[in-house]
Amino acid sequence: MTITTGTPTGAGSMGVTVNGTATPQAGAAESADCAIPAARQAAPPGRAQGCGSGATAGGGAEATAGDPAAAPAHDPRAHGFLPERPPVRSMIGTWTRLDAMARAAATAPDREAAVALVERARRAGELAALRQRVSRLSLRNAEAAAMRIAVIAVSCGWCGLDPQAPAAREVADEAFLDLWAAIAHRIDHDQFVALPTLALHNWAPERKPRRHIPIDQLARTEALVPIVRWAPEGQPLSRLDRLMLAATRLEAHGIWLFRLAETLAGRSPDDSSTPTALRRLVRVQHALRAQLLAEAAELAAAPATPQQRAVLGALAEQGALEPPVLQAADAVLGIGGRRMGDGRRQLLRRHLPAQHRAWLSAMDRHCAPVRTLAHRGGPDAAVYREAQESLIALRRTYTALVQAAARPDTTPLTVAA
């Protein structure tokens, strides 16, 4: 299995080639705290200017019918696409068996060993027992179960399956597919076996904070550890572990990008605040790229296994490695839509929850006036093109980070990556 970087053309977005097949890709991360005051100043009247505090972290209570860029059930200005609360670290009751199964599948030496774990659980009646209890799960615990289901599915090589399709029954364990489908129905998200679930619901602070802090700040400032490790306990984190944690930190540092996207939504390209917001967007994207570059050497030095590289390859084949924060930047700047077509863009987004897809679609519509700068001349258009170029560089860096995780012989990234 090989993952190679595609070279963007025109404004371009990144591509990943897996076993000779071109698949979509993207990404990056670093602290953009320098952009905090700027993002607040640029926020128009009636838009949230909070920092993701407890008052705003509850979601879209502030959203109104007059603000279509904010989905009523989700306010990305509060915490981006991170979960509203830290992921569930330990499941209880019957669900401890799913937790143990996910941990064993993640560290299995190959797909056959992971499949054997699932088959043993089915023969013992454990999968059927879990299926009967899905409706009793709170949404937060259902998301925790979904993360573990996703780990098992990719470990077994089943990530491309529709659990409700008859053909899937000939490939994967039927009892596991029933549990998978029930979890998908419970969280109202059919395509959850992808990077957002595997990364954004699979982290915890290494030590419990002494006080409550907003989740994006928690993920930015605290040392993070994976809940389900792809490396055995007692051994160093693997490259796949570090890639998933890097994706989480990317999302946390990218919170300012979400707020700037809301600022640009509905703005006229002739508005004096538009180029100011675009310059701040450039600074955020440069900071995100610097964050990824800072993490690259550590990731490249971490251990990797053929099984973990197979997991990355399977996700890439499904187009399931695009970080949500980069999809948000693309919704503002329109690079992916022009290069791949709107249908392909929606295909990339299928791995996100419905409320996140709705927000991105709103950004597509309400940032359309700003995107007309692509066809103009002058200093404002130059700023817009600089924002596009910084996003392209960010995606290149993220693709290089994925390559570092997938290859046994990678070397650390350089600033020229």
Disulfide bonds with the S-S distance in Angstrom:
none
